[in-house]
Amino acid sequence: MIYRSKAPLRIGLAGGGTDVSPYCDLYGGAILNATISLYAYATIETLDAPMIVIDAVDKGENVLYEFNDSLPIDGTLDLAKGAYNYIVNRYGTVPSGFKLSTIVDAPAGSGLGSSSTLMVAIIGVFAEWLNLPLGEYDIAQIAYDVERVELAMAGGKQDQYAATFGGVNFMEFYKDNKVIVNPLRIKQEYLYELENNLLLYFTATSRLSSTIIAAQSQNVKDNNQQSIDAMHHLKEQSLMMKEALLKGNIHDIGGILDYGFRFKKQMAKGISNDAMDEIYEAALKAGATGGKISGAGGGGFMMFYCPANTRYDVKNALAAFGGAFNPYQFTERGLVTWSI
């Protein structure tokens, strides 16, 4: 038998960073995000031989082990191995050897939640194989527990929930891992216009988000008031974005994005840099009304809101920076699994 899953990556539209502890534990966080037509895929093929094979096809990395209830966490394909260890520890030995293959449509460090989305896809394919009675909140929380607790990878909570639920969601985050996902019923024409005007630009760089997120968390622990106030403003931004989308005030979105971008840079050092600031200002000069760095910052993808037909001028203006625009569509579905 072959078991498969896929989960969508996401773009964060507002509130980014307020899902990270300890801020969300102390003050409550709020984020608005949307899943897009880039995916993480996972496949399990059962084997007759007593072995476990993990193959990250897009990275050209693979490992092979004798059948065992615990795989070593040693820096190589730890997401997959951590997920397997958690599943076995929680639900018991799997029924046979297997090969787990994964592919992600965006590189790690892209700012689109690729690592957490991959974790969701892996948990999902194990749930499909083992027929585990897991709902959406269960899968998202397990993905968070494996990545953030078991593997101690710094980061927030939004990516796991976005990948699992899919669509456009307003998410609330509180202490004790309480998360509320509120799907937004946005008119299709508003989404079409947002999709048309919001450009996704890859800066041709990646970054280690954990270092930026660790600095952000430390600022809250140290009671760095500038950083905390910036996060308060980003939480406010998520409410502004929610109202604009629901009411169809689409052309307010550029200004709302710019509002968030200015405050996001105050959360921690390394979120932006001279090169990214130069790209951002060039986009504004060409007609964009706002934008943001996707994810924790420091590299990866940026987004720009380009009203009317300014998208073409912005594309021309950024051609000199060596990046690339990535086509996408918004998606309604989150994690899906199946078997053949």
PANU-373840 format. One record per residue: residue number from 1; chain; x, y, z of N, C-alpha, C in turn. Coordinates in steps of 0.001 Angstrom, whole numbers. Layout:
> resi,chain,n.c1,n.c2,n.c3,ca.c1,ca.c2,ca.c3,c.c1,c.c2,c.c3
> NUM,A,X,Y,Z,X,Y,Z,X,Y,Z
...
***
This chain:
> resi,chain,n.c1,n.c2,n.c3,ca.c1,ca.c2,ca.c3,c.c1,c.c2,c.c3
> 1,A,839,-1204,0,0,0,0,879,1262,0
> 2,A,322,2312,-566,982,3609,-566,29,4608,92
> 3,A,561,5383,1011,-213,6385,1745,387,7763,1460
> 4,A,-472,8732,1220,19,10046,827,-671,11158,1618
> 5,A,5,12311,1649,-584,13517,2226,12,14732,1549
> 6,A,-721,15826,1610,-157,17111,1218,-794,18196,2073
> 7,A,2,19222,2385,-465,20334,3212,43,21626,2596
> 8,A,-774,22683,2598,-387,23925,1931,506,24818,2788
> 9,A,1425,25517,2141,2185,26573,2795,1275,27780,2976
> 10,A,1761,28769,3716,914,29920,4024,1683,31231,3843
> 11,A,914,32298,3632,1471,33631,3759,803,34282,4959
> 12,A,1600,34920,5783,1064,35645,6915,732,37060,6483
> 13,A,-500,37479,6691,-930,38813,6259,-847,39841,7374
> 14,A,-973,39409,8610,-938,40369,9717,-723,39635,11039
> 15,A,-96,40339,11974,50,39812,13332,1235,38889,13540
> 16,A,2078,38746,12522,3179,37786,12608,4083,38015,13805
> 17,A,4360,36946,14535,5218,37004,15709,4457,37000,17015
> 18,A,3169,37352,16980,2408,37374,18229,1947,35982,18645
> 19,A,2252,34978,17825,1947,33586,18177,3100,32910,18891
> 20,A,4160,33650,19157,5369,33078,19762,5337,33292,21274
> 21,A,5655,32240,22020,5785,32370,23468,7075,33125,23793
> 22,A,7107,33896,24870,6063,34037,25892,5049,35152,25615
> 23,A,5171,35856,24465,4240,36967,24233,2787,36496,24264
> 24,A,2475,35442,23505,1074,35007,23435,587,34472,24777
> 25,A,1487,33941,25594,1091,33444,26914,736,34594,27853
> 26,A,1447,35703,27722,1257,36839,28618,141,37775,28156
> 27,A,68,38000,26837,-820,39038,26326,-1896,38517,25363
> 28,A,-1736,37298,24892,-2612,36783,23839,-2152,37285,22489
> 29,A,-2111,36394,21526,-1671,36758,20188,-2794,36623,19182
> 30,A,-2628,37293,18031,-3627,37204,16966,-2930,37344,15623
> 31,A,-3272,36453,14707,-2645,36420,13390,-3714,36186,12335
> 32,A,-3530,36812,11178,-4365,36520,10027,-3464,35991,8922
> 33,A,-3780,34775,8442,-2964,34179,7390,-3839,33493,6350
> 34,A,-3213,33096,5249,-3936,32439,4162,-3032,31397,3522
> 35,A,-3590,30233,3235,-2794,29196,2591,-2782,29413,1078
> 36,A,-1679,28974,460,-1479,29189,-967,-1105,27874,-1653
> 37,A,-1078,27923,-2981,-910,26712,-3795,540,26278,-3930
> 38,A,1248,26278,-2813,2550,25630,-2682,2400,24643,-1535
> 39,A,3019,23464,-1650,2676,22384,-731,3911,21651,-194
> 40,A,3681,20980,926,4584,19944,1420,3890,18604,1221
> 41,A,4625,17633,704,4072,16313,389,4804,15236,1194
> 42,A,4068,14215,1597,4673,13066,2269,4033,11787,1747
> 43,A,4860,10769,1549,4400,9462,1075,5017,8373,1933
> 44,A,4215,7415,2363,4712,6221,3043,4419,5004,2175
> 45,A,5457,4253,1871,5331,2968,1177,5731,1884,2155
> 46,A,4844,931,2392,5178,-154,3310,6163,-1108,2653
> 47,A,7058,-1653,3467,8110,-2547,2985,7989,-3908,3650
> 48,A,8389,-4932,2902,8449,-6277,3486,9685,-6440,4360
> 49,A,10730,-5707,4065,11990,-5825,4815,11899,-5032,6124
> 50,A,12612,-5490,7163,12591,-4793,8461,13527,-3585,8450
> 51,A,13130,-2547,7740,13975,-1351,7649,13100,-110,7556
> 52,A,13722,1018,7862,13070,2324,7746,13936,3200,6857
> 53,A,13337,3718,5799,14038,4600,4871,13341,5955,4894
> 54,A,14119,7013,5033,13581,8374,4964,14303,9094,3837
> 55,A,13538,9629,2903,14109,10228,1694,13512,11620,1487
> 56,A,14324,12659,1711,13903,14028,1416,14281,14300,-38
> 57,A,13352,14050,-924,13639,14042,-2359,14152,15386,-2833
> 58,A,13518,16472,-2403,13908,17799,-2868,15275,18226,-2350
> 59,A,15687,17699,-1208,16984,18060,-629,18098,17115,-1026
> 60,A,17736,15981,-1646,18752,15000,-2017,19382,14323,-813
> 61,A,18618,14207,284,19123,13561,1495,18281,12331,1806
> 62,A,18929,11265,2228,18189,10080,2664,18987,9309,3689
> 63,A,18273,8591,4532,18894,7758,5566,18178,6421,5605
> 64,A,18872,5394,6064,18312,4045,6177,18680,3488,7543
> 65,A,17705,2889,8222,17915,2298,9534,17283,915,9589
> 66,A,17826,75,10438,17138,-1156,10769,15852,-802,11515
> 67,A,14851,-1662,11370,13556,-1391,12001,13743,-1219,13502
> 68,A,13260,-87,14013,13485,258,15408,12374,1186,15866
> 69,A,12101,1180,17157,11056,2051,17689,11539,3464,17973
> 70,A,12825,3728,17801,13356,5061,18050,14491,5344,17067
> 71,A,14428,6481,16416,15474,6887,15475,16297,8014,16084
> 72,A,17585,8073,15772,18460,9076,16392,18174,10489,15897
> 73,A,18127,11420,16818,17992,12845,16478,19412,13404,16432
> 74,A,19911,13574,15217,21325,13899,15052,21593,15002,14038
> 75,A,20555,15749,13673,20758,16841,12745,20476,16510,11297
> 76,A,20179,15259,10993,19864,14846,9629,18410,14382,9552
> 77,A,17582,15126,8827,16165,14798,8632,15446,14582,9966
> 78,A,15736,15465,10916,15190,15308,12260,13679,15522,12320
> 79,A,13122,16320,11421,11669,16507,11446,10954,15179,11259
> 80,A,11367,14433,10255,10740,13142,9986,11002,12150,11116
> 81,A,12231,12117,11599,12570,11163,12654,11883,11523,13969
> 82,A,11788,12821,14253,11083,13245,15460,9607,12888,15404
> 83,A,9004,13050,14228,7598,12683,14071,7400,11190,14281
> 84,A,8270,10394,13686,8173,8938,13843,8305,8545,15318
> 85,A,9318,9085,16006,9522,8750,17414,8294,9098,18247
> 86,A,7694,10241,17972,6510,10674,18709,5339,9730,18455
> 87,A,5115,9373,17206,4002,8489,16853,4158,7137,17540
> 88,A,5353,6575,17500,5581,5271,18127,5402,5361,19639
> 89,A,5955,6423,20227,5854,6588,21677,4405,6758,22122
> 90,A,3601,7436,21299,2220,7719,21667,1263,6595,21273
> 91,A,1502,5960,20097,509,5030,19556,1015,3605,19373
> 92,A,2282,3362,19665,2805,2003,19595,3568,1723,18310
> 93,A,4228,566,18288,5056,162,17159,4247,101,15868
> 94,A,4828,614,14783,4142,560,13490,4179,-869,12962
> 95,A,3254,-1254,12074,3100,-2663,11710,4160,-3230,10786
> 96,A,4986,-2409,10153,5986,-2952,9225,7053,-1908,8957
> 97,A,8104,-2348,8265,9062,-1388,7748,8400,-484,6719
> 98,A,9052,644,6440,8425,1590,5508,9473,2532,4933
> 99,A,9084,3162,3839,9873,4257,3262,9023,5514,3314
> 100,A,9555,6559,3926,8896,7856,3997,9620,8827,3064
> 101,A,8896,9345,2070,9470,10301,1123,8774,11642,1287
> 102,A,9545,12724,1221,8971,14060,1383,9485,15007,301
> 103,A,8641,15972,-38,8997,17036,-976,8294,18303,-510
> 104,A,8989,19443,-584,8390,20731,-248,8610,21679,-1415
> 105,A,7571,22434,-1758,7629,23327,-2913,8421,24604,-2673
> 106,A,8825,24861,-1431,9627,26044,-1113,10760,25621,-193
> 107,A,11908,26272,-286,13053,25864,538,12861,26221,2002
> 108,A,13565,25508,2871,13586,25871,4284,14143,27287,4415
> 109,A,13600,28038,5366,14049,29416,5535,13395,30390,4587
> 110,A,12340,29968,3901,11685,30823,2914,10721,31820,3550
> 111,A,10277,31547,4777,9311,32410,5422,7874,32043,5138
> 112,A,7649,30893,4516,6291,30449,4195,5825,29305,5097
> 113,A,6585,29052,6161,6197,27992,7088,6498,26601,6583
> 114,A,7535,26452,5767,7782,25171,5100,8092,24041,6076
> 115,A,8878,24304,7112,9242,23231,8046,8025,22718,8811
> 116,A,7217,23633,9322,6034,23233,10086,4994,22579,9186
> 117,A,4882,23063,7951,3939,22447,7010,4371,21034,6674
> 118,A,5676,20841,6519,6186,19485,6285,5867,18586,7480
> 119,A,6013,19114,8685,5693,18318,9870,4223,17903,9863
> 120,A,3339,18827,9482,1917,18501,9402,1675,17401,8379
> 121,A,2330,17495,7210,2164,16467,6179,2646,15108,6676
> 122,A,3743,15094,7426,4287,13831,7933,3355,13232,8981
> 123,A,2896,14041,9922,1942,13538,10912,690,13031,10202
> 124,A,260,13763,9183,-936,13361,8445,-795,12028,7753
> 125,A,361,11778,7142,524,10512,6416,635,9340,7386
> 126,A,1228,9550,8554,1233,8498,9570,-196,8231,10068
> 127,A,-969,9293,10253,-2359,9119,10689,-3163,8341,9655
> 128,A,-2899,8593,8364,-3584,7857,7299,-3189,6387,7319
> 129,A,-1911,6114,7458,-1420,4732,7458,-1960,3957,8669
> 130,A,-1875,4566,9834,-2204,3859,11067,-3663,4035,11481
> 131,A,-4425,4783,10664,-5847,5022,10936,-6037,5632,12326
> 132,A,-5270,6671,12612,-5334,7318,13920,-6524,8276,13980
> 133,A,-7259,8290,15066,-8451,9140,15189,-8084,10567,15585
> 134,A,-7502,11300,14652,-7009,12641,14948,-7799,13687,14168
> 135,A,-8279,14705,14866,-8939,15830,14225,-7935,16902,13850
> 136,A,-8430,18000,13289,-7541,19059,12825,-6742,19684,13967
> 137,A,-7414,19999,15071,-6697,20577,16206,-5664,19601,16752
> 138,A,-6001,18303,16758,-5066,17290,17258,-3788,17268,16417
> 139,A,-3946,17222,15093,-2784,17129,14208,-1920,18379,14331
> 140,A,-2552,19549,14348,-1785,20786,14471,-1020,20829,15791
> 141,A,-1650,20405,16875,-982,20436,18173,147,19419,18239
> 142,A,-62,18226,17673,1021,17232,17644,2196,17760,16847
> 143,A,1916,18370,15678,2993,18930,14863,3760,19982,15650
> 144,A,3046,20824,16390,3697,21831,17229,4534,21162,18322
> 145,A,3970,20163,19001,4680,19500,20099,5973,18848,19622
> 146,A,5913,18196,18466,7119,17531,17967,8183,18557,17626
> 147,A,7787,19571,16876,8769,20536,16388,9295,21447,17494
> 148,A,8409,21972,18305,8807,22979,19280,9235,22396,20628
> 149,A,8596,21276,21041,8897,20709,22352,9908,19571,22234
> 150,A,9572,18536,21468,10453,17377,21365,11785,17726,20701
> 151,A,11734,18492,19615,12957,18838,18878,13525,20192,19277
> 152,A,12813,20914,20121,13270,22201,20662,13645,23200,19568
> 153,A,12862,23230,18478,13082,24199,17410,12254,25441,17705
> 154,A,12905,26579,17790,12220,27817,18138,11226,28202,17057
> 155,A,10097,28755,17476,9103,29194,16499,7750,29375,17147
> 156,A,6799,29799,16338,5457,30051,16828,4514,28907,16564
> 157,A,3218,29232,16583,2178,28213,16479,1355,28315,15204
> 158,A,1435,29443,14480,493,29646,13384,665,28664,12232
> 159,A,1907,28292,11918,2160,27511,10705,1488,26146,10748
> 160,A,1553,25482,11892,956,24154,12012,-564,24212,11830
> 161,A,-1181,25243,12370,-2639,25362,12273,-3061,25800,10879
> 162,A,-2296,26694,10255,-2618,27104,8885,-2558,25905,7943
> 163,A,-1486,25116,8039,-1310,23970,7151,-2401,22927,7355
> 164,A,-2843,22747,8576,-3846,21729,8870,-5249,22173,8441
> 165,A,-5600,23409,8744,-6965,23888,8477,-7127,24403,7048
> 166,A,-6143,25125,6530,-6252,25707,5201,-7205,26886,5146
> 167,A,-7139,27657,4061,-8027,28788,3863,-7484,30059,4487
> 168,A,-8369,31045,4612,-8031,32324,5242,-8565,32272,6664
> 169,A,-7684,32439,7628,-8067,32263,9029,-7557,33399,9898
> 170,A,-8401,33792,10840,-7993,34679,11919,-7769,33785,13129
> 171,A,-6533,33748,13625,-6171,32816,14689,-5830,33565,15967
> 172,A,-6287,33009,17089,-6006,33577,18398,-5176,32585,19203
> 173,A,-4194,33104,19932,-3262,32267,20681,-3192,32738,22131
> 174,A,-3305,31772,23047,-3319,32091,24464,-2381,31142,25215
> 175,A,-2287,31353,26528,-1425,30498,27337,-1967,29073,27369
> 176,A,-1123,28155,27814,-1464,26727,27916,-1830,26124,26557
> 177,A,-1203,26650,25492,-1387,26128,24127,-2831,26198,23649
> 178,A,-3591,27150,24149,-4953,27334,23667,-4917,28118,22356
> 179,A,-5490,27529,21321,-5531,28153,19996,-6969,28097,19484
> 180,A,-7442,29198,18944,-8774,29259,18338,-8603,29666,16878
> 181,A,-9051,28829,15968,-8972,29100,14533,-10349,29567,14055
> 182,A,-10400,30792,13546,-11648,31371,13057,-11583,31497,11535
> 183,A,-12193,30582,10778,-12209,30707,9318,-13000,31948,8906
> 184,A,-12462,32702,7949,-13128,33919,7499,-13883,33676,6198
> 185,A,-15118,34126,6152,-15943,34008,4952,-15783,35294,4141
> 186,A,-14795,35294,3281,-14474,36477,2476,-15046,36287,1074
> 187,A,-15687,37316,553,-16266,37221,-781,-15179,36891,-1803
> 188,A,-15555,36049,-2763,-14578,35562,-3722,-13928,36700,-4521
> 189,A,-14718,37723,-4849,-14146,38809,-5641,-13091,39585,-4856
> 190,A,-13246,39634,-3541,-12226,40285,-2718,-10927,39474,-2737
> 191,A,-11058,38160,-2662,-9874,37306,-2710,-9201,37368,-4075
> 192,A,-9997,37412,-5136,-9421,37531,-6476,-8605,38823,-6591
> 193,A,-9158,39907,-6068,-8454,41189,-6163,-7181,41173,-5321
> 194,A,-7253,40598,-4131,-6069,40491,-3282,-5007,39637,-3959
> 195,A,-5425,38538,-4518,-4504,37636,-5215,-3851,38329,-6409
> 196,A,-4627,39129,-7111,-4103,39843,-8278,-3079,40899,-7889
> 197,A,-3305,41547,-6757,-2489,42705,-6395,-1354,42399,-5429
> 198,A,-1382,41236,-4792,-359,40900,-3801,707,40020,-4453
> 199,A,1875,40586,-4661,2969,39884,-5321,3835,39181,-4292
> 200,A,4231,37966,-4605,5094,37159,-3746,6478,37111,-4380
> 201,A,7458,37660,-3680,8796,37874,-4243,9838,37133,-3412
> 202,A,10581,36234,-4044,11637,35500,-3346,12946,36257,-3497
> 203,A,13573,36580,-2385,14780,37397,-2401,16036,36619,-2772
> 204,A,15884,35330,-3073,17016,34463,-3422,17950,34249,-2235
> 205,A,17439,34478,-1033,18193,34194,181,17299,33407,1121
> 206,A,17900,32694,2045,17145,32042,3109,17785,32423,4428
> 207,A,17118,32093,5523,17660,32447,6826,17253,31419,7842
> 208,A,17945,31413,8972,17610,30522,10076,16657,31274,10990
> 209,A,15368,30976,10849,14358,31748,11572,14487,31597,13083
> 210,A,15032,30460,13538,15079,30202,14976,15892,31249,15723
> 211,A,16950,31787,15103,17771,32775,15799,17012,34081,15979
> 212,A,16234,34481,14969,15446,35704,15074,14333,35518,16093
> 213,A,13669,34365,16046,12562,34102,16964,13060,34014,18404
> 214,A,14246,33417,18593,14815,33338,19938,15092,34734,20493
> 215,A,15585,35632,19626,15842,37010,20060,14541,37722,20397
> 216,A,13505,37475,19607,12198,38064,19865,11654,37591,21211
> 217,A,11748,36283,21469,11262,35737,22741,12043,36314,23917
> 218,A,13348,36457,23737,14186,36983,24813,13822,38432,25126
> 219,A,13477,39189,24103,13076,40580,24328,11845,40668,25229
> 220,A,10913,39727,25045,9727,39718,25906,10115,39334,27331
> 221,A,10967,38323,27459,11420,37897,28784,12161,39013,29513
> 222,A,12903,39816,28733,13672,40919,29317,12834,42177,29510
> 223,A,11550,42084,29192,10637,43222,29287,11129,44413,28463
> 224,A,11612,44125,27264,12025,45164,26321,10757,45842,25800
> 225,A,10497,47041,26295,9207,47672,26035,9009,48019,24568
> 226,A,10072,48403,23871,9926,48714,22445,9477,47485,21677
> 227,A,10092,46340,21967,9733,45104,21294,8309,44675,21632
> 228,A,7938,44775,22893,6597,44375,23315,5544,45290,22702
> 229,A,5810,46597,22695,4861,47538,22089,4697,47254,20597
> 230,A,5794,46882,19936,5721,46547,18510,4800,45347,18292
> 231,A,4881,44352,19179,4015,43182,19063,2557,43544,19327
> 232,A,2326,44479,20260,959,44962,20483,395,45575,19197
> 233,A,1209,46359,18515,766,46993,17272,496,45947,16186
> 234,A,1302,44894,16163,1082,43843,15168,-198,43067,15451
> 235,A,-513,42893,16728,-1788,42262,17067,-2944,43152,16619
> 236,A,-2803,44458,16813,-3803,45405,16330,-3916,45335,14805
> 237,A,-2762,45157,14132,-2761,45051,12671,-3620,43892,12195
> 238,A,-3614,42779,12927,-4396,41617,12507,-5895,41933,12525
> 239,A,-6333,42747,13471,-7739,43159,13511,-8063,44114,12366
> 240,A,-7127,44997,12048,-7304,45911,10922,-7428,45128,9616
> 241,A,-6581,44129,9454,-6592,43320,8234,-7885,42510,8136
> 242,A,-8323,41973,9240,-9569,41200,9266,-10735,42060,8805
> 243,A,-10837,43272,9331,-11940,44162,8954,-11863,44541,7485
> 244,A,-10666,44833,6990,-10508,45229,5589,-10940,44110,4648
> 245,A,-10568,42882,4960,-10914,41759,4093,-12409,41458,4131
> 246,A,-12987,41470,5310,-14408,41136,5421,-15296,42207,4796
> 247,A,-14891,43461,4909,-15694,44557,4367,-15368,44859,2907
> 248,A,-14303,44258,2388,-13935,44503,1006,-13153,45785,784
> 249,A,-12554,46306,1851,-11703,47489,1718,-10301,47059,1294
> 250,A,-10225,46440,125,-9004,45776,-306,-7852,46761,-497
> 251,A,-8156,47950,-962,-7075,48898,-1228,-6527,49549,38
> 252,A,-7121,49233,1189,-6521,49639,2462,-5390,48701,2869
> 253,A,-5311,47561,2208,-4399,46504,2659,-2937,46916,2527
> 254,A,-2602,47656,1481,-1220,48101,1343,-769,48907,2545
> 255,A,-1596,49849,2975,-1263,50655,4136,-1194,49843,5414
> 256,A,-2077,48854,5535,-2060,47989,6720,-785,47146,6749
> 257,A,-371,46660,5588,879,45904,5514,2062,46786,5888
> 258,A,2084,48000,5376,3189,48917,5674,3236,49237,7166
> 259,A,2072,49429,7764,1980,49669,9208,2657,48528,9974
> 260,A,2352,47303,9585,2943,46158,10260,4427,46029,10010
> 261,A,4861,46311,8786,6275,46188,8443,7124,47124,9294
> 262,A,6641,48338,9495,7406,49310,10271,7564,48849,11720
> 263,A,6509,48263,12285,6600,47809,13668,7316,46467,13796
> 264,A,7178,45596,12787,7814,44276,12874,9324,44416,13028
> 265,A,9894,45396,12361,11348,45573,12436,11818,45976,13830
> 266,A,10878,46394,14677,11241,46783,16036,11169,45618,17023
> 267,A,10724,44456,16556,10564,43307,17450,11881,42688,17853
> 268,A,12830,42622,16899,14122,41992,17172,15097,42380,16066
> 269,A,16363,42329,16384,17383,42593,15370,17399,41463,14339
> 270,A,17702,41810,13092,17851,40801,12049,16595,40534,11250
> 271,A,15453,41130,11646,14212,40885,10914,14317,41441,9501
> 272,A,14911,42630,9392,15204,43172,8071,16697,43483,8001
> 273,A,17145,43941,6847,18547,44336,6663,18583,45383,5555
> 274,A,19756,45907,5288,19869,46981,4301,19375,46548,2925
> 275,A,19702,45309,2537,19309,44827,1212,17791,44713,1101
> 276,A,17156,44179,2135,15702,44017,2100,14997,45368,2191
> 277,A,15559,46283,2975,14985,47626,3038,15068,48320,1682
> 278,A,16164,48093,980,16325,48698,-344,15298,48144,-1319
> 279,A,15069,46835,-1264,14052,46212,-2111,12677,46788,-1783
> 280,A,12390,46912,-502,11087,47415,-67,10857,48842,-566
> 281,A,11839,49695,-389,11684,51088,-812,11579,51194,-2329
> 282,A,12278,50334,-3062,12183,50342,-4523,10779,49947,-4970
> 283,A,10175,48981,-4257,8815,48567,-4589,7820,49699,-4334
> 284,A,7977,50405,-3209,7091,51528,-2912,7236,52632,-3951
> 285,A,8465,52914,-4340,8706,53966,-5327,8065,53616,-6663
> 286,A,7974,52316,-6960,7405,51876,-8237,5879,51792,-8210
> 287,A,5271,51983,-7041,3811,51994,-6994,3166,51100,-5956
> 288,A,3930,50215,-5302,3362,49420,-4215,2973,50342,-3069
> 289,A,1903,50011,-2374,1473,50837,-1249,1846,50232,95
> 290,A,2458,49084,81,2903,48448,1309,3364,47040,1037
> 291,A,3906,46409,2061,4388,45047,1917,4924,44542,3232
> 292,A,5559,43410,3196,6109,42826,4418,7115,41753,4088
> 293,A,7888,41395,5073,8752,40226,5002,7940,39040,5495
> 294,A,7997,37939,4781,7222,36771,5170,7941,36000,6269
> 295,A,7191,35552,7247,7764,34746,8316,8566,35581,9301
> 296,A,9582,34972,9891,10347,35638,10944,11168,36803,10416
> 297,A,11546,36756,9128,12352,37821,8548,13779,37380,8300
> 298,A,14600,38331,7873,16008,38069,7631,16321,37535,6257
> 299,A,15315,37211,5458,15522,36646,4129,14254,35954,3669
> 300,A,14381,35136,2639,13220,34400,2151,12312,35264,1295
> 301,A,10996,35101,1471,10015,35793,650,9622,37150,1245
> 302,A,9305,38075,340,8662,39332,692,7364,39420,-103
> 303,A,6438,40255,359,5176,40467,-342,4958,41955,-536
> 304,A,4326,42310,-1650,4043,43715,-1934,2623,43854,-2457
> 305,A,1900,44828,-1905,556,45102,-2407,644,46182,-3478
> 306,A,163,45837,-4694,321,46698,-5862,-1057,46979,-6467
> 307,A,-1676,48098,-6118,-3017,48401,-6618,-3006,48762,-8101
> 308,A,-4222,48751,-8669,-4388,49063,-10105,-3490,48142,-10922
> 309,A,-2686,48708,-11803,-1771,47883,-12605,-313,48106,-12239
> 310,A,-76,48565,-11022,1294,48862,-10619,2150,47613,-10445
> 311,A,1536,46440,-10446,2299,45197,-10296,3379,45086,-11369
> 312,A,3101,45576,-12572,4073,45467,-13665,5242,46419,-13447
> 313,A,4969,47605,-12947,6042,48546,-12644,6910,48028,-11501
> 314,A,6265,47414,-10507,7021,46872,-9371,7907,45717,-9828
> 315,A,7375,44855,-10665,8188,43757,-11191,9401,44281,-11941
> 316,A,9201,45281,-12753,10325,45853,-13508,11347,46502,-12574
> 317,A,10864,47173,-11542,11771,47860,-10622,12626,46891,-9820
> 318,A,12069,45713,-9517,12813,44754,-8687,13646,43771,-9509
> 319,A,13586,43885,-10830,14352,42963,-11680,15847,43048,-11405
> 320,A,16313,44209,-10999,17751,44407,-10803,18279,43768,-9522
> 321,A,17384,43300,-8645,17820,42800,-7344,18107,41299,-7337
> 322,A,17837,40611,-8446,18212,39209,-8554,17260,38204,-7966
> 323,A,16107,38657,-7467,15121,37732,-6930,14171,37268,-8019
> 324,A,13066,36667,-7601,12092,36153,-8570,10699,36216,-7972
> 325,A,9711,36544,-8802,8320,36532,-8378,7758,35127,-8525
> 326,A,7015,34709,-7504,6493,33348,-7455,4975,33371,-7638
> 327,A,4452,32774,-8708,2997,32732,-8871,2354,31848,-7802
> 328,A,1124,32154,-7454,406,31378,-6441,-1071,31654,-6586
> 329,A,-1868,30834,-5937,-3293,31083,-5757,-3644,30770,-4315
> 330,A,-4656,31433,-3796,-5141,31084,-2465,-5857,29740,-2529
> 331,A,-5748,28967,-1475,-6382,27656,-1414,-7361,27610,-243
> 332,A,-8381,26791,-391,-9391,26660,660,-9128,25476,1586
> 333,A,-8492,24449,1081,-8310,23220,1857,-6950,23170,2537
> 334,A,-6934,22567,3691,-5691,22339,4395,-5172,20939,4105
> 335,A,-4682,20284,5134,-4126,18935,5001,-5122,17978,4392
> 336,A,-4669,17214,3392,-5474,16118,2834,-4610,14864,2827
> 337,A,-5230,13707,3064,-4527,12427,3044,-5352,11427,2264
> 338,A,-4649,10432,1695,-5336,9368,966,-4403,8170,827
> 339,A,-4962,7039,364,-4169,5832,179,-4578,5149,-1116
> 340,A,-3646,4408,-1706,-3917,3677,-2943,-3313,2286,-2854
***
